[in-house]
Amino acid sequence: MDVAQAIISRSSCRRFADRPVERPILEEVCALAFKAPSALNLQPWLITAVMGEELARLSRSLIKAFQERRVGCSADAQAPLPQVYVERQKELYRTMGPAIKATASPWQDFTNEGSLNFYGAPVALICSGEAALAHRAEFDLGLAVGWLLLACQEKGLATCPIGLISRYSEVIREALNLSEERPVVLGLAVGYPDRTASVNLVKTGRAKLEESLRWYL
């Protein structure tokens, strides 16, 4: 699979097959991700792979925290969203709504508790930055995560980036013995896809090129 095929074929997976992911494959995709560029070659990222009973324990702690706080998925905007983003969010609901209804879970339960349970994936990759650096090295980490998504796709692994976990970072730090110098930025659910699940058959659209590409000649 070439890079273009990996980009085009990839989509977020929200139901995973009951099949473990072998550690050598995880090591291989992470090694590829760590080839990503970073400012001054600092490579200021840390990925913690969580599996088995440790993943089940982490998921239970996250869901318990959610049930107590009810802090769920949102755009996390610092100002009212421009209308173009509001419309894109509505389109997402229209596209995914029927598939989520087929799961018998309300939308909010599916997205919030599903995220904090890593959608039942056999592996959760907890992606951390570096507190000592500006913006906690989130841009460099984002480059590595982008490469990781494509490396997983090439190996036949499905993924789903999960930002909600960052709102429960102290729960994760305690569960995984992570230093405060390693802020939790993102999680990735990783596993083999359940190809029969309706939520995995949905392909979300993208804006027209001219909406996101500007020329200044």
NORKA-V858375 format. One record per backbone hydrogen bond with DSSP energy under -0.5 kcal/mol. CO is the residue of the C=O (numbers start at 1). NH is the residue of the N-H. Records with the same first field share a line. If there is no record, write none. Layout:
BEGIN
CO->NH / NH
END
This chain:
BEGIN
2->6
3->7
4->8
5->9
6->10
11->159
15->194
17->19
19->192
20->22
22->25 / 26
23->27
24->28
25->29
26->30
27->31
28->32
29->33
30->34
32->35
33->36
38->41
39->42
43->45
46->128
47->49
48->50 / 126
50->124
51->54 / 55
52->56
53->57
54->58
55->59
56->60
57->61
58->62
59->63
60->64
61->65
62->66
63->67
64->68
65->69
66->70
70->72
82->85 / 86
83->87
84->88
85->89
86->90
87->91
88->92
89->93
90->94
91->95
92->96
93->97
94->98
96->100
97->101
98->102
100->103 / 105
101->104
106->110
107->111
108->112 / 113
109->113 / 114
111->115
112->116
113->117
114->119
115->118
117->120
118->121
119->16
122->52
123->190
124->50 / 126
125->127 / 188
126->48 / 128
127->185 / 186
128->46
130->133
133->136
134->137
135->138
136->130
137->141
138->142
139->143
140->144
141->145
142->146
143->147
144->148
145->149
146->150
147->151
148->152
149->153
150->154
151->155
152->157
153->156
158->191
159->13
160->189
162->187
163->166
164->167
165->168
166->169
168->171 / 172
169->173
170->174
171->175
172->176
173->177 / 178
179->182
181->131
183->129 / 185
186->127
187->162
188->125
189->160
190->123
191->158
192->17
193->195
194->197
197->200
198->201
202->204
208->211 / 212
209->212 / 213
212->214
END
